[in-house]
Amino acid sequence: MWTDRLVALTSFAVSAHLMRHHYGPVKLVTDSTGAQLMEELRIPYKDVDTRLDELNKTPSSHWVLAKLKAHSLLAQDGEHGAYLMSDLDVFLTKPLPAKFFATPVAVQSFESLNDGRMSMLYQDALHHLLKALAAKDLPSWVESPHDLFAVEQSFNIGIFYTRLAKTMGKFADSMMEFID
């Protein structure tokens, strides 16, 4: 247990320091427990927002609500109408390429699926996504929607950028309402 905890804490610290190194002051959206932990780690966040405490009675299986709530809060507090958000296990060893910021919304986070097979839910979602993408004009940096996915890939939005903060906030609010 301690090894896992130490790995997790080290991950949080390294992630935050790399993000700060490349992009300047970092804001943390968390709950009071997370804020206390980050204070103990002495991670120099510009601001710590503990409004995720509002979700403390939410079942842990609804973890996506915390991400949606964070998007909602960042949209409300957005100074410039844009924000970059990342999970605490994302390590940006170099800045993201300029093309990542060239579109109104960009997401990325490659993950390998545990058993090498896609779940039926993921296969179904992927089928509908590819069908929808085929009908759209894709950004120039995407050659084909099929190139974005392979059998052992998953995208969980570990890195998210938007310059449409208000729109993302409205989307996040509507999704939280739908889930509730």
N, C-alpha and C positions, 0 to 999 in steps of 0.2 A: 504494500500500500504506500509506504513512504517513497519508494522509488517512483511510482506513478505520480504521486503528488509533487515530488521534486521535478520530475520531467514536465508536468503541467505548468508549474510555477515558472520554471526556466523558460518554457515556451512563451508564456505571457510576456515576460520581461523582454526577451529577445525580439518578439514581434513588435511590441510597443516602441522599443528603442530604434529598430530599423525604420518603422513608419515615421517616427519623429525625425530621424536623420535625413530621410528623403523629402518629407513634406512639411516639416515644421511642427508647430504645436498640435497635439493630439487630444481629442476629447474622448472620454470613456463613458459609454452608456451601460449601466449595470444596476445591480441592486445594492443594498447596504452591505451585505456580506461581501460582495465582490469589491466594493469600494474600500472596505476595511482591509481586505487582503492586498489590494494594490497599494494601499498606504504603507502597509507593513513591508512590501517589496520595494518601496521608495521609487516607484515608477513615476517619472515626472510628467503626469498628464496636465494639460492646460486647464482642463475642467473635468469634473466627475459628476455625472448626472445619475442620481439614484432613483429616478422615477420608475424603474423596472420593479421596484418594490410593489407597485400596484398589481403585479402579476403573481405575487408570492403564493396565492391560493390556487393557481392554475396547475393542472396536472403536468408532470415533467414530460409526458408524451407530447404535449403541445408546445415543444421548444420553439417552434417557428414563431409563436406569438411574441417572444422576446425580440426576435429580429424585426418583425413587423412594427412593434412598438418603438424600437430604436429608429427605424426609418421615419415613423410618424413624428417622433421628437426632433430628429435632425431636420426634418422639413419645417417644423414649426419654428425652430431656433436658427434656421439657416440664414447666414449673413449675406451670402452672395447668390443664393438660388442653386448652389451646387455643393456636392459633398462626395467624399471618398470614404467608404466603409469597408473594414476588413474584420475577419474573425481573428481571434487571438492565437490561432495556430498557423497564420499566414506569415511567411518570412520573405520580405521583399529585400533580397540581397543587392538589388539595383533598382532604380526607379522604373516604373511601368513605362512602356514605349508611348511616345506621343500619340500614336494612332488609337491607343486605348481611350484617350480623352477627346478624340475627334468626333465622337458620336454623342447624341444626347444621353444615352444609357449604355453602359458597358458592364459586363459581369464575367467572372472567371473563377474557377476553382476545380481543377482536375482531381478526381479521386478514383482509385481502383476499387471495384466492388469486391467484397470479402471473398466470395466463393468463385469468382470468375464468370458468373452467370447473372444475367439481368433478371430482376423480379418481374412478374407478370405486370404489376402496376407500372414499373419503369418502362417496360416494353410498350405498353399501351400508350403511356404519356409520350414516349419518344415517337411512336407512329403518328400521333395527332400533331405533335410539334413539327415533325418533318413535312407533313402534309400542308400545314399552315405556312411554313417557311418557303415551301416550293412556290407558293402563290405570291410571295413578297419580293420586292427588290432588296436584296441583301447588301450590306456594306461591301465596298470593294475589297476589303481584306478577307472576306469569307468567299472562298471559291465555290463551295457547294454545301448545302445544309448537311448532307451525308458525311462530309469530311469532319464535321464537328463531333461526331459520335462514333464510337466503336463498341463492341460488345462489353469490354471491360472498363468503360468510362462512365462517369457520373459527374454532373455539375451541380454543386450545392450553393453556389453564390458566396464563396468565401471572400471574394473581393467584389465590391459593387461601387460603381461611379455613376452619378447622374448630375446633369445640370438642369434637370427638371424637378427640383426638390419639392415644390408645391404639388405637382402632379403625383409624384411618388408618395407623398404624404397622404393624399386623398385615396390613392390605391391601397396603401397600407391600412388606413382607417377602415375602408370598406371591407377589406379581407378580414380584419379583426372582428368586425361586426358580423360578417358571414360565419366565421368560425364559432363565435360566441352563440 
